[in-house]
Every structure is written in structure tokens, then in C-alpha cells.
Amino acid sequence: MKKKWTPQELEILEEMSEAYTPKQIAYRLRRRGYYRTTLAVHKKLYALGYAARPTLDNYSCNQIAQALSLNPCTVAKWVKRGWLKAIRRSATNYLVKSRDLKRFFKNPPQSIKKRISRIDPQIIRYLVG
């Protein structure tokens, strides 16, 4: 049975959609007396046209590779070699913080310095802010 979203719930959802994950939003709704599952929040965000992933300063190797027009394996290789600091999300996925990406672009390893210098500065600004 579907429970209709109240205007108050929708207002809270819109406020939190850019800063929190669906799980965090569901928790905060519960704290305010509204019960919604993580899946319900995720579906409602999708229906309203919001991204389920908040715009935090974290990127996956795939997102970085896509923005830089590189193979995701290349970015993962940078992480494995220790050139780019990242947090391991699973056996094959890494999470790179914006500040670590900025540090990497400011001082890239000598062996890929030319490759990094050929990347459009506007794309780098988009990634690191």
C-alpha cells in the first residue's frame, strides 16, 4: 500500500536532496516523525528529477575517467600506484575526494605530467571546483 507524500515531507526532501544520500534523508525524516524507507526516498527523488547521489565532493574512478575522457582502469591504476589518494568502496571501486584530486592535478607524477597538462583546464575546474 502506497502512502501519499505530504507537502511537509516533500519540502524536507527538496531541502535535503542536494546534500544527503537517500539513506540519510530517510533517517532525518524519521527523526522528524515521518516514516519513509530508503527505497521510497530514492524512488521519490527519481520521480521528482533529483539525483539520488548528492553533489558531494567525492568521485568514483569512472566519473573522473568519463570527465577526462580516459579509461577507468587508468584512473584506478593511478590510485593503486599511490599517485591519487582514494578510499576503497569495494574490491574494485574507489572513492576520490575533490581535495585529493586537486592535489593530484597540482603536482602530478613526472611520468604523466605531459598527459595531465594536455587536459582542458575547464574540465579540471569542473571536477575540483
C-alpha positions in Angstrom: 0.0 0.0 0.0 1.4 3.4 -1.0 1.3 6.2 1.4 0.9 9.7 -0.2 3.8 12.1 0.4 2.7 15.1 2.5 3.7 18.7 1.4 5.9 18.9 4.5 7.7 15.7 3.6 8.3 16.9 0.0 9.6 20.2 1.4 12.1 18.4 3.6 13.0 16.1 0.7 13.7 19.1 -1.6 15.9 20.8 1.0 18.0 17.7 1.6 18.2 16.3 -1.9 21.4 18.1 -2.8 23.3 17.4 0.4 22.3 14.0 1.6 22.0 10.4 0.4 18.6 8.7 0.3 19.6 6.7 3.4 20.5 9.9 5.3 17.3 11.6 4.2 15.2 8.6 5.3 16.9 8.8 8.7 16.3 12.6 9.1 12.7 12.2 8.0 12.2 9.5 10.7 13.8 11.9 13.3 11.1 14.4 12.4 8.3 11.9 12.7 7.8 10.8 9.1 8.5 7.2 8.3 9.9 6.5 4.8 12.2 3.7 3.7 15.4 4.4 1.9 13.9 2.9 -1.3 10.8 5.1 -1.0 13.1 8.2 -0.7 15.2 7.0 -3.6 12.1 6.5 -5.8 10.6 9.8 -4.9 13.9 11.7 -5.6 14.0 10.0 -9.0 10.3 10.8 -9.7 11.0 14.5 -8.8 14.0 14.6 -11.1 16.7 14.8 -8.4 19.8 12.8 -8.5 19.9 10.0 -5.9 23.6 10.7 -5.4 24.1 14.1 -3.6 26.6 16.6 -5.1 29.3 15.9 -2.6 33.0 16.4 -3.2 33.5 12.6 -3.9 34.0 11.0 -7.3 34.4 7.4 -8.4 37.2 6.4 -10.8 34.5 6.0 -13.5 33.3 9.6 -13.1 36.8 11.0 -13.2 37.7 8.9 -16.2 34.5 10.0 -18.0 35.2 13.7 -17.4 38.8 13.4 -18.5 38.0 11.1 -21.5 40.2 8.3 -20.1 39.7 4.6 -19.5 38.5 4.0 -15.9 41.4 1.5 -15.5 43.8 4.3 -16.0 42.4 6.3 -13.1 42.3 3.1 -10.9 45.9 2.4 -11.8 46.8 5.9 -10.5 45.1 5.0 -7.2 46.9 1.6 -7.0 50.3 3.2 -7.6 49.6 5.7 -4.8 49.6 8.8 -7.1 46.0 9.6 -6.4 44.7 9.2 -2.8 41.3 7.3 -2.6 39.1 5.4 -0.2 38.3 1.8 -1.2 34.5 1.3 -1.5 34.6 -2.3 -2.6 37.1 -4.7 -4.2 37.1 -2.8 -7.5 35.7 0.7 -6.7 37.4 3.7 -5.2 36.1 7.0 -3.9 38.3 10.0 -4.6 37.8 13.3 -2.6 37.8 16.5 -4.5 40.7 17.9 -2.5 42.8 14.8 -3.2 42.0 15.2 -6.9 43.1 18.9 -6.7 46.3 17.9 -5.1 47.0 15.3 -7.8 46.4 17.8 -10.6 48.6 20.5 -9.0 51.5 18.1 -8.5 51.2 15.1 -10.9 53.9 12.4 -11.1 56.7 13.2 -13.6 55.8 10.3 -15.8 52.3 11.6 -16.6 52.9 15.3 -16.3 52.6 15.9 -20.1 49.4 13.9 -20.2 47.9 15.9 -17.4 48.9 19.2 -18.9 47.0 18.3 -22.1 43.7 18.1 -20.2 41.4 21.0 -20.6 41.7 23.3 -17.6 37.9 23.9 -17.6 37.3 20.2 -17.1 39.7 20.2 -14.1 38.0 23.2 -12.6 34.6 21.4 -13.1 36.0 18.4 -11.1 37.8 20.2 -8.3 35.8 23.3 -8.0 
